[in-house]
Structures are given as structure tokens and as C-alpha cells.
Amino acid sequence: MFNPVLVHQTRSIRTILPLSKPFLHGNGNVFRQIQSSPSFKKGPKIRLGSVPSNSVKAMADTAVSNGVTAVVTVRPPINPLTAGGQVIDDVEDLFSKSLQLELVSAKDENKPTISGNAKIKGVVVKDCEVQYEAEFQVPVDFGEIGAILVVNEHALEMYLKDIVLDGLPSGLVTITCESWVQPNTSKDPRIFFTNKKLRYAELVNLRGNGEGERQKADRIYDYDVYNDLGDPDEDEELKRPVLGGKQHPYPRRCRTGRPHCKTDEASEERVPSKSLIPISPYVPRDEEFSAIKETTFVIRGLFGQLRSLIPNLKAEFVDTDGFPNFTEIDKLFREGVKIKDAEFWKSLLPGFVEEIKDIGDFFLRFTSPETFKRDRFFWFRDEEFARETLAGLNPCSIRLITEWPLKSSLDPKIYGPSESAITTEMIESEIKGCTTVKEALNQKKLFILDYHDLFLPYVEQVRELGDRTLYGSRTVFYLNPDGTLRPLAIELTRPPMDGKPQWKQAFTPSSDSTKSWLWKLAKAHVLAHDSGYHQLISHWLRTHCSVEPYAIAAHRQLSAMHPINRLLKPHFRYTMEINSLARQSLINAGGVIESTFLPGKYSMLLSSIIYDKQWRFDHQALPQDLISRGMAAKDPSSPHGLKLTIEDYPFAQDGLDLWDIIKQWVTDYVSHYYPDPSLVESDEELQAWWTEIRTVGHGDKQDETWWPVLNSPKDLIDTITSIVWVASGLHAAVNFGQYEYAAYFPNRPTIARANMPNEDPSDDEWQIFFERPEAALLTTFPNQRQATAVISVLDVLSAHSPDEDYLGKYMEPAWGEDKIIKGAFEKFQGRLMELKGIINLRNADKNLKNRHGAGSLPYELLMPLADKSGVTGKGVPYSISI
């Protein structure tokens, strides 16, 4: 029986950097900066002529040699213990072929390399890892090992986890690889290095030359604009503008190099969508979901089905009318709805399809979200509407009102009078004599959801789509003495169009039945606006889209052994692939987002406009975000140095705790590697990374004055903390609650299909509303096709995988190589566990009414760990991987 070798990583990054100016050199915390040159055109030539290990005798005549054993741990794309007959050839290949290794001297790269043949040694059952072993005779004058060259002689690609060298004078050396090595018929080796010049060569390879179409096995990181969302070759109606550039500023994505469309030279051809499992557009091989992870097959399969969702729904639901009553909506979660294509729905949502055996029919029945289970009428209450602006799915839009009266900044010649329909008298009437508007402003008690000027320019275009409508909207809230918000007024505005003047009206809660129903309808419109903003801006733009350029730049400018690369690596894991899948199935022309969310075909264009107007890197830091919205003010005497404007603001409370925990971990890490402030400014790889983010990845905003500079460890700590927060905490807050809060869609309709009944109504239209106002609300909500699509997508997006990589759950191998970093990480883990207890105590505090109350869902979206997979409404992964 094979006894697996247990490798203890006792050598730190310091040991395997033999240069005169390494990242880490010397004793204790002394740090020296390497000199890099990110602008060089050609990498150094590497001498690949080798001396076989058994032919080192001639060299050993003049120098004593050491016996060195190399143990290589790989994860093949098959499980050799469970592989079936159809892959027996792959198993035979695994056990019969080898890995060729060559040791490169750091002392003198002109020395011949020492080669060895690594044969399979055994399988570690627990992790399905395969270990190879090679023996070398290394002369003592060979010097430190500068790099290891690897040639994969198998027919299969291999995921190379690490290489451990035992027998060197300096002791045990572990080189963490964590990269896919392709079958190498050309015998060109992969380089896993410690040597400075070889690092440069690897960076040159990763950058590519910006030419040609990328192939699956490539490891090239380059930039491109979003020119692959449309499909004009398929249908002229599917043509979409290019996002990125002066006309439509936008972050950059990873370049694929696919040919351009025949009918539109500005657009890139889309990947064929005929196959059931999607063929993703190119992403570098190391960015793809690992084949050994269950996530791979689950997520790719689900996204493949999502591409077929809209066509299947058209076949299932021929009638595009709304639900006839609320009982029919509830049936989606209770009895279910009869379906025709059971196989499709089983593949997309296997747990939701049931067969009634007596009659042989299949029914699709969604799981009731926790909000609906706790309170069937939660969506109907104004208190819940207000509470969710602080503790719901989109807690990032509410802001303090600082100027009165409210006024539009749009051109009144185009959009009509700029004065708001929400007046001082209206607000003071709703406050009912408690205070005046002036006093409420001074006491910071008035807040707003403001989508007025963002959406008003697109009202006419969206209405022309025919199956939806749009307004500009404002919603004003008042802060009650108990810390809860109360909605006071909603303003809806239509600009001048179709020969009609501007229409605007303000609505308030009322005991009058007509006004009460108009209020409910206005609230449905605002919720559709908030849903669209959440999905396109708070979720997609601020997390998925903005993070991708950080990851691309890291691979292009930070060598694999750079400490900041190692710190950020888990926070970029799988983001590029999930974004690639989103461009194929969700945000593409005619895709799920356009079909089911309010802006329709203008969705991505709108996200570009808001990126141009609103996105700032310095405001991605949670404290600065809160300050910019008036939701907090600097206060050295308060926790986190901030005083919250609304103390019971669950997203901010838990978020600031998580922010501080992340920042302390980043501080410990950065302080260890950059003890001297001058080292940050002189670190050329680091400066090149940050410059490329500003000038290329987010290059459309490169001239903005708010970009931070990296001149000190503090600058670096603040910048890295913001990136880590966005990739982990912010994404968790705006993503993993989607099913719980929005699956029962009356709570958060994603689309509004009908105008307000009092907008230029005919006598007959008003009479219909007057006699059956509930029908007007149902007509405003999504129809059966749209609602079913949204619920299906939200279930996919809200679920944690069984092997989710939660923040702080596991230590990256590179972090464990240094005792100080390992200790800092263990402290990080401990603080995350403390946060779990703090959140539980807050949710049990009856005085915190925005997170504790009859039928209310406790706020757990920033709970670090989830206790199970699937839809949990809690858990913060390291990265944006769904």
C-alpha cells in the first residue's frame, strides 16, 4: 500500500530567493526591493541545455555533490481512483508517463541545468493528488536553485500544486506553483522560478503581444473593451454599443482576440451557443474553474442552461399577461406550475421539479424564500420597504438629504421643470408636526433613494421597447426615534415626450383607498428602479466588472513570488471566468438581464453612464462610501473612527467590523514585507501594477484626481484593503441575499410593465383601476415568463457551492511559509470567528429593530461562514466566483 509523503513547509519565501536584491532578504524583517523593468520588450534568454543527473560525475570530480530529492504534487483533471472505462487511456497515461524537471542555478544561469525524470510515486486519496519523485546529484558549487523547468510528457494537462526539494545545504525548499501545465509536445518548459531574470521572462510570456486569437491552453493576460455583448451577425436588433473608450467609458475585460463580426467591425464574434454546456470565451487557463472542484460542472452547467432559459420560457408560457391574482403567484412556491419540458428544468433546478405520478405531469415548484416563510405579507409593509434600504439586498444607495428643496440637475429645456413635486408642506404633513423640514435636515433625519436624474433621460427609449415602462424617481424617508426609517413620499417623473409635456407627481401613504393604492403602485415602480440599479451597478459594475482589471494587471506586472500578488491571489480566483460566463448568458444582448430587468437593451449602456458619473476608486472603501453618502461622519472617539448617521444600519455595522478585520490582516502582512516606507515607492513591480490599473484597466478615468498614489505602506494598505473588501465583503452583501429578498418578486419586482393609472388616463382606464386596483398592481409586476426567469437566475446566483472558499477558512500555502504571516493569518481567523458571535448578538438585540422583529429576516449577509451549501443568506467567500 502506498504511504503518502507528508511535506512540511519549513522554508519561507526568504529561503528560495537567492538574489542580491530579492523581495525578502536578510535577517528578521529586513526587506529589500528588487529592481524590475516592466517596459522591457524582450525577456532574457534561458539556457536550456542540461546535464542529466546521472552524468554529473564529471562535475563532481572538482566539487562534492549533494543528493537532492524533488517531490512534485499534481492534481490531474481525472480522479485515478474512480476513473471509469471511458478514461482508462487517461489513467494509463497518468501512470506510464513522467514529468521532466531541470534545475537552474541562481548563481550562474550559464551553468548547464541538471535534469531529472520525475516518475509517479503514489496517490494521496484525500485530495486526489498524485506525487512524482525525481533524484538529482547537485554539485555544491551549483549554488542556490534559481528556477525549476517543467515539461509535462503526459497527454493530459496537470495542475501543478508544488515542488519540494530535499537535500540542499540550505534545507527543505518548497516552491508553490498552483498552475496548470499543458501537455508539452514542443518540449518548451514551464518556468517556476526564484531567479530575478526568469521572473521577467515569465511576465513577458503572461503579457503576450496583443495579437491573435487566444487558445484554451494559453496563459496570456491582456485587455480589451466590452465589444462582445451584442450579436449583430445573428440579428441587427442584437447589436450593442462598445463599452470602453471616450464615448462609453468602462473598465476593461480580458482580451480573447476572436474575429470581429461580419456586419459590425466594432463588435467581436460571440462564442457559439448551441451546446448544452457553454463554451466559455477565452480566459487564461489558471483562471478557469478547477476541474477537480464540484463548482466547475455545477456552475458551467447552470450557466449553459441559463442561456436557454428565455427561449424555454417562451415555450412554457405563451401568455405574456401578468398573474391574474396573488394566489397564482403563491402557487410558484406552494403547489407549483405545470411545465412541458421537464428535462430542461431538471437540469437547471433539479430540486424544484416534481412529478405527480398519478397523472404523469411535471410541476415546477420553487422553494419559499425565508422572508416569505416568516411573513407572507412582508412585501406589503412600508416598514419592510424602508428596512431593506439598510438591511436588504441593496444597502448601498440610501443617502442623507443635505440640500432642500430637491431639484433636478438635468437641462429643463429637454426634461422639463427641475423643481421636485415633493414639497416642504408635503413632508411636514407626513411628519405630522414632530418637526420642520429645516430642523429635520439639521438633525440628519431625512434620507433619499434618488434615481431621478439617472433614469429620466432613458424613459422614452425604454418605453419604446413596448413591454415595460420607466420613470425618474425619488423616495424620501424619515428617521424615527427608534432608529427605523419611514417612507414619506415618492416622486415619479416622465419627461416631455410624444408631444406631451412633462408629467410628475408625488405620492404619499394614505388612509384614503385610492391614494393608498396609488402609493403601492408608485412603490412598485421604485422597487423596480432599485432592483435594476442593484443588479447593474451595486452588483455587476462595482464588484464583478471593476475587479477584473485588478486581476489582469496583477498577473502582468507582479511576478508570482511578489508578496502582494500572493496576498491578492485568492481574492481574484475564478472572477475572470465567472465574468466570461456572465457575458455569455446574463448581460449579453437578449440575455436574462435585458429580458427581465427594467432598462432592457439599455442595461449595459446605463451601467457605462453610471460608471462615468459615479464610480470612484477612493469611494470603494467602505468608510469613504458611507461618508460620501452622508451615512457616516469622521469621529475619532467612535468605533472605526466613524459615527454612523443611523446607528442601526446593519450593512454598515457588520461591514465596518469586517472592514477593520480585513484591514488589520492587510496591515500585518504589508508591514512585514515593507517595514521601510521607502520600499513601497521604490518597488517597481508594485508601481507598474498600480499604474496599469489606473491607465489601462480603468484607463477611461486615468485623469481623475481622486486616484490614490502608492508612496507609503499606509497608501498600500488602504488600496489593498479596498480591493479585498470589494471582492469579498461587498460582493457577499449584494449577491448572496438575492433569492431570500427577491425570489418572491412582489417584494422586489425587476420590471414595471404598466404606467401609473393616473398618468394621462382615459375615463375607461381610470374606471378599471377604480374598480379593481389589485389588477393594476399585478399588471405592473413581471409576467409569468419574466418572474420565472428571475427566480431561476436568483437561485443560481445566490447559492454557495459545497466547496466554497470562505474568507479566512483556509490559509493559502504561500502564507504558511512564513511564521510571522502564519501568525497574522491565525489572528485574522480568530477575529472572523469573533465577528460571527457579534453578529448573532446584534440579531438577538430587540432594540435593533432593523435586524430584529416579528417576521423580519436577521441580517447575516456578512456572517463570515455559512454552515451549509446552497442558498443560505450568509457567508463571505474570498472572491467573486458566482
Secondary structure by P-SEA (a helix, b strand, c coil): cbbbbbbbcccccccccccccccccccccbbbbbbbbcccccccccccccccccccccccccbbbbbbbbbbbbbcccccccccccaaaaaaaaacbbbbbbbbbccccccbbbbbbbccccccccccbbbbbbbbbcccccccccbbbbbbcccccccccbbbbccccccbbbbbbccccccccccccccccccaaaaaaaaaaaaccccccccccccccccccccccccccccccccccccccccbbbbbcccccccccccccccccccccccccccccccccccccccccaaaaaaaaaaaaaaaaaaaaaaacccccccccaaaaaaaacbbbbbccaaaaaaacccccccccccbbbbbbccccccccccccccccaaaaaaaaccccccccbbbbccccccccccccccccccccccaaaaaaaacccccaaaaaaaccbbbbccccccccaaaaaaaccccccccbbbbbbbccccbbbbcbbbbbbccccccccccccccccccaaaaaaaaaaaaaaaaaaaaaaacccccccccccaaaaaaaaaaccccccaaaaaacccccaaaaaaaaaaacccccccccccccccccaaaaaaaaaaacccccccccaaaaaaaaccccccccccccccccccccaaaaaaaaaaaaaaaaaaaaaaaacccccccccaaaaaaaaaaaaccccccccccccccccccaaaaaaaaaaaaaaacaaaaaaccccccccccccccccccccccccccccaaaaaaaaacaaaaaaaacccaaaaaaaaaaaaaaaccccccccccccccccccccaaaaaaaaaaaaaaaaaaaaaaaaaacccccccccccccccccccccccccccccbbbcccccc
